[in-house]
């Protein structure tokens, strides 16, 4: 029996660890059932409160996971704990490994063409035997989403990974995920850039300390500084307000 979802700051979280999530994905492929995966971090929770379409797309996912350590901490502060962070990039790599072992067909959708080419090459290098059903860059007009979904479906994929930014990624999954024919659809965001070597991921010690965002900020302070300052501040205020509300009830 699936554990009960936990409501948290306007979203929901499935209290699952990495092993349980991977097992759910493998079972979905084996059974030919559809499973969509959404991941949330502090910034996305903030944006969901102002963007109804993004919020609906995330909440409609079959699994919603804590991608950011701040979300895990918030779940504990509010008494609705999730067991661990299930980062999108880590789940992406775990599923690629399972796909290579089991012969599952994978499709990559997202990034710029030259980055996507390196993503596919690196995935094949890391996971020998990986069956790549197809790949397409993520730079297509929203109006072409149906056509893209049909192109993906023609390749008969088992798993679809979307390296597209929010909210375009979530909206595509919500509107066209099933039409792609994939059994598991996982929006991995910037994971394509990491796999391709475009972006360095924070060392493990930074990840465990919940400072992966700071590592990214140090790499791109001008672009990310204002964004992180705004969303992180809003997230802390949301958490404080919810904690205060709970203490009064």
Buried (B, 14 or more C-beta within 10 A) or exposed (E): EEEEBBEBBBBBBBBBBBEBBBEBBBEBBEEEEBBBBBBBBBBBBBBBBEBEEBBEBBBBBBBBBBBBBBBBBBBEBBEBBBBBBBBBBBBBBBBBBBBBEEEBBBBBBBBBEEBBBBBBEBBBEEBEEBBBBBBBBBEBEEEEBEEBBEBBBEBEBBBBBBBBEBBBBBBBBBBBBBBBBBBBBBBBBBBBBBBBEBBEBBEEEBBEEBBBBBBBBEEEEEEBEEEBEEBBEBBEEBBEEBBEEEEEE
